[in-house]
Amino acid sequence: MENFTIYSKDGCQYCDKIEQLMQFTEVKYVVYKLDRDFTQEAFLEEYGEGATFPQITYNGKKIGGCQETIAFLREQKHLPQAPAGITTSVIV
């Protein structure tokens, strides 16, 4: 079973875009929000100083941010082309 986890924060356009991509591809995912589900300190401990939002994992394995996730979805044949209204140039 495919399980993606998105570590997100409010007001992050890239977080919103990656959630849209997950909905488009119809993969199973869960979203955890900063200050609701985890702290900034816990995020930095897990992903390192300078890590940006969002961060995505797949079955517990770290994928990375938007660019890495788009590449991963394409490799896994979940994202054959950019969906309408979501241009990869905006999020890559």
HUJOWO-V674635 format. One record per pair of residues at least 12 apart in sequence whose ideal C-beta (glycine too) atoms are under 10 Angstrom apart, sorted by the first residue. I is the first residue (numbers start at 1). J is the second residue. Records with the same first field share a line. If there is no record, write none. Layout:
# HUJOWO-V674635
I->J, J
This chain:
# HUJOWO-V674635
1->28, 59
2->25, 27, 28, 29, 58, 59, 76, 78
3->27, 28, 29, 30, 57, 58, 59, 60
4->18, 21, 22, 25, 27, 28, 29, 30, 31, 56, 57, 58, 59, 63, 69, 72, 73, 78
5->29, 30, 31, 32, 54, 55, 56, 57, 58, 59, 60, 62, 63
6->18, 19, 21, 22, 29, 30, 31, 32, 33, 53, 54, 55, 56, 57, 69
7->31, 32, 33, 34, 37, 38, 42, 43, 46, 47, 51, 53, 54, 55, 56, 57
8->31, 32, 33, 34, 36, 37, 53, 54, 55, 56
9->32, 33, 34, 35, 36, 38, 40, 43, 53, 54
10->33, 34, 35, 36, 53
11->34, 53
12->33, 34, 52, 53, 54
13->53, 66, 90, 91
14->52, 53, 54, 65, 66, 67, 69, 90, 91, 92
15->31, 33, 34, 53, 54, 55, 56, 65, 66
16->54, 91
17->54, 66, 70, 85, 86, 87, 88, 90, 91, 92
18->31, 53, 54, 55, 56, 65, 66, 69, 70, 73, 86, 91
19->31, 54
20->83, 85, 86, 91
21->56, 66, 69, 70, 73, 78, 79, 82, 83, 86, 88, 91
22->56, 69, 73, 78, 79
23->83
24->73, 78, 79, 82, 83, 84, 85, 86
25->73, 76, 77, 78, 79, 80, 83
26->78
27->58, 73, 76, 78, 79
29->56, 57, 58
30->57
31->54
32->54, 55
33->53
34->53, 54
43->55
46->62
47->62, 64, 65
51->64, 65
52->64, 65, 66
53->65, 66
54->66, 69
55->68, 69
56->68, 69, 72, 73
57->69
58->72, 73, 76
65->91, 92
66->88, 90, 91, 92
67->88, 91, 92
68->92
69->91, 92
70->82, 86, 88, 91, 92
71->88, 92
74->88
